[in-house]
Amino acid sequence: MEKKNLDWANLGFGYMPTDYRYVANYRDGKWDKGALITDDKIVMSECAGVLQYAQTVFEGMKAYETVDGRTVVFRPDLNAERLVNSAKRLEIPPISPEQFLDGVRQVVKADEAWVPPYGTGASLYIRPYMFGISPVIGVKPAEDYQFRILTTPVGPYFKGGAKPIKITISDYDRAAPHGTGNIKAGLNYAMSLEAIVEAHQNGFNENMYLDSATRTKVEETGGANFVFFTKDGTMVTPKSDTILPSVTRRSLEYVAEKYLGMKVEERVVYKEELDDFVEAGVCGTAAVICPIGLINDHGREIRIPSGMDEMGPNTKKLYDTLRGIQLGTIEAPEGWIFEIK
Ligand SMILES: *Cc1c(COP(=O)(O)O)cnc(C)c1O
């Protein structure tokens, strides 16, 4: 496989069109069988459901090369399943997990020259998404939908080591009880933009959102779940119906317990407990885990004991183990690695 001539190690996280994308259309009440196309433009009605009422959901995954030269995707079956749940909540006819996985396989195979070589730390980001494409003016679900999978090469998340980030407890809410916080939808991101721009202006990398009903419980950031470690080495992750069930977080919990013999607790985490944790991080497909060094609670600084220079030891163990599983240097649990052939 002749790879594209890109400066892999210095890619950022921006969109760069690749050769192929997968497209399927929902018309007359059913999904067609889908195909690869080269056109990166979409032509649709000015009144399309997605443009007027934000009827769209998405997923995010990565394809990368393993140590032995295979092109793989990490647990895409869980993304397929989550996209079904997201679609249903917005009255979008779900795409079957079989078609989702077939689309992923086809498009990654077709764009394999864009999958960064092993060792560069870069990967091919995969963005499946679906949206109402037919015109809607009165508020109701669209009639027709499109499902697409685009790919774009992205650079290593950590250039020159994993630097701990600073986060701030937000006064904005991310998700209401019984709302849409547990689905992966653009609408959850649109309304987080003002909050993240403000956080950045104030010198923080991310927001920590609390539960909107009581503002006492830790939920997640705009786009990643939290992991914490207690003094006795227990991994703790917030349990809530209004956070997105991160594939990375669920995988880390398994790895912590089954590979590293750690105690794992998924439970309600109160803001008051933040002072007691010795390590903290955010987790998601983008970085696996990014360590947190400081949490700002309205001017009061909570300094995480692992500090601002590097990952804490437990976080690092988790990170190294999951990365090893992904890259093929550590044996993966059955079914975790989806090979593109
Ligand atoms: C995508 C996302 C995550 C991370 O999920 P992964 O499946 O681990 O990539 C966490 N929170 C939110 C709100 C997200 O949209």
The ligand as an SDF file (V2000), in Angstrom:
LIG
                    3D

 15 15  0  0  0  0  0  0  0  0999 V2000
  -17.7980   11.4700   21.5690 C   0  0  0  0  0  0  0  0  0  0  0  0
  -17.9960   11.9240   22.9670 C   0  0  0  0  0  0  0  0  0  0  0  0
  -17.2930   11.3570   24.0460 C   0  0  0  0  0  0  0  0  0  0  0  0
  -16.1970   10.3430   23.8600 C   0  0  0  0  0  0  0  0  0  0  0  0
  -16.6820    9.1330   23.3840 O   0  0  0  0  0  0  0  0  0  0  0  0
  -15.7080    8.0510   22.7140 P   0  0  0  0  0  0  0  0  0  0  0  0
  -16.6580    7.0120   22.2480 O   0  0  0  0  0  0  0  0  0  0  0  0
  -14.8200    7.5530   23.7800 O   0  0  0  0  0  0  0  0  0  0  0  0
  -14.9730    8.7460   21.6340 O   0  0  0  0  0  0  0  0  0  0  0  0
  -17.5990   11.7820   25.3210 C   0  0  0  0  0  0  0  0  0  0  0  0
  -18.5230   12.7390   25.5400 N   0  0  0  0  0  0  0  0  0  0  0  0
  -19.2050   13.3240   24.5420 C   0  0  0  0  0  0  0  0  0  0  0  0
  -20.1920   14.3670   24.8480 C   0  0  0  0  0  0  0  0  0  0  0  0
  -18.9660   12.9280   23.2240 C   0  0  0  0  0  0  0  0  0  0  0  0
  -19.6420   13.5130   22.2310 O   0  0  0  0  0  0  0  0  0  0  0  0
  1  2  1  0
  2  3  1  0
  2 14  2  0
  3  4  1  0
  3 10  2  0
  4  5  1  0
  5  6  1  0
  6  7  2  0
  6  8  1  0
  6  9  1  0
 10 11  1  0
 11 12  2  0
 12 13  1  0
 12 14  1  0
 14 15  1  0
M  END
$$$$
